[in-house]
Amino acid sequence: MQYKALALDLDGTTLVGEDLPKANKLALQKAHEAGYEIIVATARWLQLAQRITDEIGVRSIAIACSGAQVYDPVAQADIFDKRLPADFVQALYDICNADRCIATVTVTDRVLLKLDGEPDLSLMGPELNWVPQLSVEQNNLPRIAAIQGSAVCQRIKEELKPRYNEVVNVFDSIGPSGKLVITITAKAANKGTALQAACDHLNIAPNRVIAFGDAENDLAMFAIAGASVAMGQASEEVKAAANYISAANYEDGVAQAIELILANGTLP
């Protein structure tokens, strides 16, 4: 089969910490020059995804917020946008405000950062806004919330996940620091649905896409892509769902897999 696009998770896959390794950057540039569409698919916010595509040197569709947003940089418009329900957001904020945690909440054009103690604002991106407490904006509900903090995460899983299981996704993932983070989106928002929307917009069949990932929220993308690549440090569940297991992200796993694709047109 002739593949036409690569869909790549960022944290734990294409990136090491906050950095894009040189080998991955060069491999993605070679793939783009060879005619592959490069689709970034991240749990983080759009501005970060765009900084990575700018660093690679491509202008392409971005899947952000774990599939809650799909953005076309040419049209400068969303082609997919799903928000968390208001009653869930209020319950989530009540838990986050009651205990110590780091909460990153992405709304329309801002990223709210809730943590105890004001951070060094000079080290934050322009889209980040520190808030000591989270409050619901009815006309600007979040696309995604990422929560770090063992006690708060446990409460969310025990109190909110069973109650809202039919309307929200709650996934474990690993953040840039290597610590466990739970990511929360509306049920209709996942990387698989978002990849389908991106493919429809680009007029590419999903089975012509190779997806790269390392975490639970990448499985929906694996399910509709024509082939999938798991990073070497991924969980056994993610590896079992993939067609090919590459090296770990910190061993240039993305670059190694892309070199095989460019050499053979497919994966082993």
Helices and strands as residue ranges (DSSP letters): E 5-8, H 22-33, E 37-41, H 46-56, E 62-64, G 65-67, E 69-72, E 77-81, H 86-98, E 102-106, E 111-114, G 121-123, E 128-131, E 144-148, H 150-155, I 156-160, E 168-174, E 180-186, H 191-202, G 206-208, E 209-213, G 216-218, H 219-224, E 227-230, H 236-241, E 244-245, G 249-251, H 253-264
